Amino acid sequence: MRSLDSPVVLAVLVAPVAALSGCGMGGALHQATLLGQCAAVDAACSRSHPQAPLAVGTRFYPEIAAELAGTTTPSLYLDSALPEVIAVDRGALVARRAGTSTVLISTDDGAVVDFIQVWAAPATKLALARRDGERIAGPIALAVGEDVTLEPALWNGAQRLAGDGGVTWTNEAPDALAVLRDGSADRRRLRARAPGRATVTAALGEATASVEIEVVP
């Protein structure tokens, strides 16, 4: 049985620390918080529900930090009570299947300083948005050489889901349009190459969304 170290004041942050907004999941002992992976200028992410489940098939990358009065910071680790639901893989929380699991935050000597219930849910809907959060509602026209950056938003019913790294992208017309990575596991930059039409589709499991791109001279 792990012990509870009550004097510890703990914050679990998601890098980069300086760019975070207030989306988060608080620990049951009020000593820990999992802040969502939201940049302060990211309108789409900042509207995410602060207690959002992880989409099945995605990952959540927390950075653990501790503040201990009068002592140095201990080494901290994450453990999952049900790894078949929420696994811990090299510091990332991985949503394996729908359900909930207790995630323990402990020191290297086994003392549990807090615990958080983390849910996982399948994505039933996927929507595409620009980086400023504007939803894509119809075809996009680009001139040759122009580009647009799109981000997927995952939903279970009416609830926005968290996590990234599970979305796949397909492009039916690579000669007309290039689909490029843009520093994020799921975000893509679409660059117009030559006049023509292309349909780009993002998918996670059964949830898909497509957008038509018309490239003009």
Secondary structure, DSSP 8 states (H G I E B T S, - for coil): ---B-TT-EEEEE-SSGGGB-S-EEE-TTSS-EEE-S-BTT-HHHHTS-TT--EETT-EE--EEEEE-TTS----EEEEES-TTTEEEETTEEEE-SSEEEEEEEEETTS-EEEEEEEEEE---EEEEEETTS-B--S-EEEETT-EEEEEEEEEETTEE-B-BS--EEEES-TTTEEEEE-SSSS-EEEEE-SSEEEEEEEEETTEEEEEEEEEE-
